């Protein structure tokens, strides 16, 4: 327990000390995330918080985890470096979706082929257990890439991705600690400590964003932990056995995972790239209901916790029934948000038709797009 506390503390302190320095550099070099029509923030905000998160996470992990007794961790850190620099370059110079997916495939291949983080069984899903190697590899690539992108896409408002990351790290870290998998527990709590420090600067109104370098790293660590959890939770030698590990693993990541798969599906059905940005995420729907950033973040975290409680309490139902129940609840919740969405205000111009008003001047109708630039121009 002392190792876990020290690891989390070291990660917290390093990130807490690094963020103010990053803010100064961002101010000096004008490294800001500028607002636009799609983004929610209305002022330039530094977007290199992922540098501080990665610094605290990496140093705390290297100090606490022995690579001699855990040789796969050297590959975890190698994949982490790939993802971090991929995200950092996207924060500084916007990358195309194709280049980002290629980088994610490289990181996934390191985890699968060198670190052995892969799925070889469906653990009873659809009545299937062991799967062919080719199918297992394809499923592993799909799982890792989807989980990585899920935290990248859920990072849309202040505090949301960081808070969900803290939740998942605490759950996975606690399980691995109880299951005598101390190295994986330390990995989780080092990320947890870094995220807690980051959230001090990221609560609404945020002083800094984590950017892709932070959100992609959270996704990568979660991908490692969820696959490891699924592989060991129902094994014959498990110290803390968990029935239906696939469903329980999904429940831990349910909010970012379901939102990503839902949004990807909608974009593909409309003939667009799944990486095309829009305002159809769960946090956008909640904002449309009138909630502020803090309320949306709190709601998403509470919803995620309730799904974890549901999955753990109903793990004896079997993976198929449990997944059906979670999907049904998820779709019902989204349907309610869409159906009861607060209607946008409309301006109606009425025209009198019973009489004609004569005037000594000619009126010219004009449509003005109310952009920020137009407003400034009108005031001059």
N, C-alpha and C positions, 0 to 999 in steps of 0.2 A: 504493500500500500504506500509506503514511503517513496518508492521509486516512481509510482504514478503521480503522487503529489509533487515531487521535485521536478519531474519532466514537464508537467503542466505549468508549473510556476516559472521554470526557465523559459518556456515558449512564450508565456504571457509577458514576462519582463522584457524579453528581446523585442517582441512586436510592439509593446507599449512604448519603448524607447525609440524604435525605428520610425514609427508613424510621424511624429513631429518633424523629424529630419526629412522625411519624404515630402511632407507638406511644404517645407521651406524650399526644397529643390524644385517642386512643382511650381511654386510661386515664382522662383527665379527664372526657370526655363519656360514658363507659361505652358505647362503640360496639363491641360484641362480637358475634361469631357464637356464639350459645348452642347447646349440645349438645341433641340430641333423639334419638328412637328410630331415626331414619334415618341420622343423622350418626355419624361414627366418633370424632371427638374427644370427650373426656370433661370438658373444662373450657372456659370462655369464652375465645375467641381473637379478637384484633382482625382485621377482615376488609377493611381499606382499603389493602392493599398495592398494589392496582392504581393508586392515586393516585401512588405513588412510581414505579411502572413507567412510567406515562404521562408523568410529568414528565420523567424522564430520556430517554425515547424521543423525545418531541416536541421538546424543546430541542436535543438532539444532532442530530436530523434537520434542524431549521430552520437550525442553524448551518452544516451541511455540505452540504446539497443546494440547488443553485441552482434556484429556481422559474422563472427566466427561460429557461433552457435545457431545463427539464423542467416545462412548464406543467400537466401532469396531476397533479403532486404536490400542488398546492393543493387539488384535489378529494379526494386521499387523506387529507389532514389534516382536511378538512371532514367526510368520512365517519367519520374517527377520533374527532372531537369528538362526533358523534352517538352512536356506539357507547360512548364513554367515559362520557358523562353518562347514557346509558340504563343502563349497568351500575352506575354510582355510585348512581343512584336506587334500583335494585333491591337494592343492598347496604344502603342506609339504610332504605328503605320497600319492602317486597316488592311487585314488580309482577306482574300476571297474565301468563300465557304469551301471551295475545293482544296485550297492549301491547308486550311484548318483541319479538314477531315483526313488529309494525308498525314499530317502530324499526329493526329489522334490514333490513326491506324498503326503508325510506327510505335507509339507508346504502348498500345494494346498488344502488339506483337512481342514486345519485350516482356510484358507481364505474362503472356500466355506461353511462349516458347522457352523463355529463360527462367522466369520465376515460378512457372507451374500454376499460375492463377487461372484456372479454366474449369468449365463445367463438363463433367463426364456422365452426369445423371440428371434426370428430371425429378427425382425424388417423389414419384407417384403422381406427378402432374399428367392428367389425361390417362392415368393408369400406366405410365411409362417410367421405367427406372433407368437402367443403363442404355446409353445411346451410342450410335456409331461415332467413331473418332471425328470424321469429317463434319458431321452434324454438331458434335460437341464444340469443335473449333469455331464453326460459324456462329453458334449460339453465344459463345464466349466473347467473340469480337462484337457482336450485336449488343450484348449486355454492357460491356465496358464502354462502348461509344455512346450508348443511350444514357447511361448514368452520368458520364462526364458532361454531356451536353445538357442534362436535366438541371444541374445546378447553374450552368451558364445561362440558361434561358429563364430560370426563376429569379435571377438577380435583376429585378426590374424596379424595386423600390427600396427605400432606406431600411436596412436592418434585416431584410427578409432572408436572403441566402445565408448570411452569417448566422442568424438565429436557428434556421433549419439545420445548418451544418453543426452547430453546437449540440442540438438535440440528437442527431444521428451519431455523432462521435461519443456522446455520453452513453447512449444505448449500446452501441457496439463495444465501446471500451469496457463498460461494466460486464457485459457478457463474456468477453475474452478474458477478463480478470478472473471471473468466477470459474471459467472453463480451463484455467491454468495455461492460458496462451498469453503470457505476460508481454511478449514482444509486440503482439498485435494490439494489446491494450495500451501500451506505451505509444504506439503509432497514433492511435485514436486520440488519446488525451493530449499529445503534443499539438495536434491540430486544434483540439478543443481550446487549449490555453491560448493559442495564437488568435483564434476567432473571438474569444472573449475580450482580449485586449483591443482587437480591431473594432468591435462593436461599440466601444466607448467613443470612438470617433465617427461611427457610421449611423448612430441613431438620428432620427429626424429632427432638424434638418442636417443632413450629413455633411461633414467637413471633408470626407474623402470616400471614394468608391473603391471596391476591391478590384474592379476591372476583370478582364478575362484571365489574367495571370493568377488571380485569386479564386474565381469561381470554377475554372477548369481544374485547379488543384484540389479543391474540395470534392469535385466529382470524381477525380482519379482515386483519391484515398477511399471514398465511399465505395467505388467499384471493387477495389481490392478487398475491403472489409466484408461487403455483402457476399461476394463469391466465396470467400473463406468461411463465412458463417454458414452459408448453405451447404458447403462441403462437409463440415464437421459436426453440425448441430444434431443430426439424426444418425450419426455413425455409431457402430456398436461400442466403440471405445470412448464415446463422448462423456465427459465428466458431468456436464449439465445438458442432458438431452432435451431437444425441442422438437416436438412433432410438427409436421407441415412447415419445414424451414423455408421453402420457397415463398409461401404465403406470408410468413412472418417477416422474411427479408423484404418483400415488396411493401409490407405495411410500414416498415421503418423509413422507407423512401417514398411513400405513397404520394405526397403532395407534389414534389418536383417531378417524380416519375410519371404519374398519371397526367399531369398538366402537359409535359413534353410530348408524350405519345398522342394525346388528344389534339394538340396544336399541330403536330407533324401530320397527323391523319387529315385534318381539315385542309391544310395547305396542299397536300398531295391530291386530295379529292377535287380541289379547285384548280388543278393543273399548275400549281406553283411549286417552286423549290421548297423543301421542308425547312430550309434555313432562311427563307424570306421573312424579314421582321414584320410584325403587326402588333395590334393592341387587343389580342384575344386571349391573353393569359389569365390565370385565375386572379392575380393581383389587380389586373385591369378591371375585371368584372366586379370585384369587391370595391374598388375605387368608384366605379359607376354607381354603386349603391350608396355612396356618400361617406364611406369610411375614410379616415385619414391613414397615413403611412403606418403609424404605430398600431392602430386598430387592425389593419390588414395583416401586419406581421404577427400580432398576437393571435388573431383568428386562425391563420394558417398553421401556426405552431400547435395550438390547442386541437385543431382538427387532426393533425398528424399524430398527436399523442393519443387521441381517442381511437384512431385506427390501430395503433400499436396495441392498445389495451384490448380492443376487439379481437385482433388476430391472436394475441397470446391467450386470451380467455377461450377462444373458439378453436384452438389448434387441434383439438381432438375431433373436430368435424371432418377433417380431411382437407387436403390442399385444394381440391377442386371446388367444394362447397364454400370454403372460406374465401377463395378468390372471387367466386361469383357474388358472394355477399358484399365484398368490398367494392367490386366494380359497380354493382347495382346502386349502392349508396353513393358512390362517386358520381355516376351519371345523373342520379336523381338530384344531387346537390347542384351540379352544373346546370341542369334544366331549370331548377328554381331560380338560380341567379340570372339566367338568360330570360326567363319568362317574366320575372318581376323587375327587370332592369328599369331603372328610373329613366323616363323619356326625356330626350334632349329638348331644351326650350326652343321654340320656333317663333319667328317674327312673321306676323300676318299683316299684309297691307290691304285695307278695305277700300273699295272703289264705289262711290255713289253712282247709281244708274238712273235714279228717278229724275234728276235734273242736271243741267250743265252749268257749271260756274264759269262765268266769263272773267278773264283777267287781262290786264294790260301787259303781261309779260309771258314769255314762253318757258315752260318747265322742261327740264331735260333729266330723265331718269338716269341714275348712276348706281352701279353695283360696286361696292368697295369690299375687297378682301381684308378682313381685320387681322392683318399680321402685325407683328411688333414694329417692323419698319414703317408700315403705313401709319400706325398710330403716332409714331415719332414725327413723321413727315407732316401729319395733319396739325400737330401742335406747333410746328415752326411757322 
